[in-house]
Amino acid sequence: MAEQVEKPKWACVAEAFEASGQTQQEFALARDVRLSALQSWGNRPANDVP
């Protein structure tokens, strides 16, 4: 049986951004996330675990 791995926090935030319909700046301000962090998370492959 495969081990269940919890999705990293950054992946959840990146998915929430994609679904939000907001600009990166709007989303970052609303969620109190650094814009640069949001931008870097969007460029990570889905299977990249820090």
N, C-alpha and C positions, 0 to 999 in steps of 0.2 A: 504494500500500500504506500502511495506517495505521501511524503510528509507535507502537511499544510503549512504554507509560509504566509505570514501576514504581510500584506502589501505595505511597503514603506510609507511613512507619512508624506514624503514629497510626492509620491505617485498619486495619493489620494487628493492632495491639493491640486496637482496638475490636472487630474480628471475633473475636479470641481470647477477649475478655471475654464476648461474646454466646454463644459455644460452651461456655464454662467451667461455667456453672450456678452460679457463685459470686456473692455479693453484690459490689457495687462496692468496698466496703471490704475484703473478703477478697481479691479479685483484686488490688487496688492494693498491699496488704501483701505478697502472695506474689510479685508481679512487680517490687516496688520502684519503683512508679509513684505519683506524687502523685494522691490521690483527686480533687482539683479538676481536674487535667489529664484524667484518665479521663472525668470527667463532661462536660467541655467537648468532648472528642473524640467522645463519643456523640451530641452535638447538631449535629455538622458534616454537611453533605450529602456523599455519597460522592464527588462529583466536585470537591470543594473541595480545591485543592492550595495549601498555604501558600507 
